[in-house]
């Protein structure tokens, strides 16, 4: 899985990049993620999943797309949108993504009414 966005990276330090950046996302066990966020008084729902980019992306801009490339062409399957996470570079707090699959009926009703 890959996430893209115009966030702050370790390379750019404290400014937002002018170019779209991407980073691999590793899935985080939901029990572990729930435990981390409970300490911050944030509940997770079934319509969310967690992932981490390590230290490559320092801030997560809400709406950054998480996707899975489809084969050898340029098509992708978008699986989530970043909705919450840490703003600290190198933080081990996972990014919370909203699951696109939970909203497909609504999306399709808007796109193809």
N, C-alpha and C positions, 0 to 999 in steps of 0.2 A: 504494500500500500504506500502511496505517496501523498504528501500534502504540498500545496502550493499557496503562495501569498506574498504580500509586500510587507513582511515583518522585519524586525530588527534581527540581524544575525550576528554571530561572533565576529565575522569578518567586517561588518559595517559598524560594529560597536553601538553607538547611541543614536544613530540616525536610521531612518527608514530607507531601504534600498529603492533605487529607481527602477530596477529590473525585477521581474517576477522571479522569486526563488522557489526551489523545491527541495524537499527532504524526504527520505524514507521514514515511514511510520511503523513502529513495532507495536503490535497489540499488547495491551496490559490486561491481566486477569481482572475481571470485574469485582471479585471479592476484595482484591488488593486495592483497587481504585476506590471502591466504596469506603473502605477503611480509612484511606488517606483523606478523602473529602469529608467524611463524618467528623473528623477532627477539626475541620474548618466550618462545620455546621452547614454543609451543602449535601443535600440528598441527591442521589442519582436515580433516574427512572429507566424503565425498560426500553425507552426510545433513545437511549444514549449508549455510547461505548467509549472506551478510553484507549489512548495510544500515547507513545512518546517518540520524540524525534532526537533524543539524546541532547546534545548541546548545540546542534546546528542552528535551530531557530529559537530566538530568545523570547519573543513575544508572539502570541497567537492572536491574529486578527480574527474576530468573529466573522464567520462566513467563508473562511479559507476552505477550499475543497479538498477532501481526502478521496483518492480514487485508485482504481486498479487498472493498469494498462491491459488492453485486449489484443493480444497477438502482436503481429508485426506492423500493424498500421497505426494511425494516430488516434484511433478511437479509445475511449476509456469508459469505465463504469464508475460513476460517482457514488460512493457508499456513505459519505458523511460530510457534515459541515462543522467546522470548529465552532464551539459555542462558549467554552470557558477553559481556563488554564492559568499557569503561572506567567508572570511578566519578567521573571528573573532569569538571566542567562545561566545556563547550566543547572537549572532547577530540576529536581527529580519528580516534581508534581506532574502527573500525566495531563494531557490535553483531553478535554471532554468534547466528543463529537456527537452531533444529532444524527441518528440513523435516517438516511433518506428513504429506506424501504418502508418505514412506518408512515410516510407521508405521500407515497406514490399515488394513491387514489385522489388525494387533494391536488397534487401537482398536475396530474393528467386532466382533472376537471377544469383547471385553469388554462392549460396549454392547448388541450383539445376539447373545448366545451361541446 
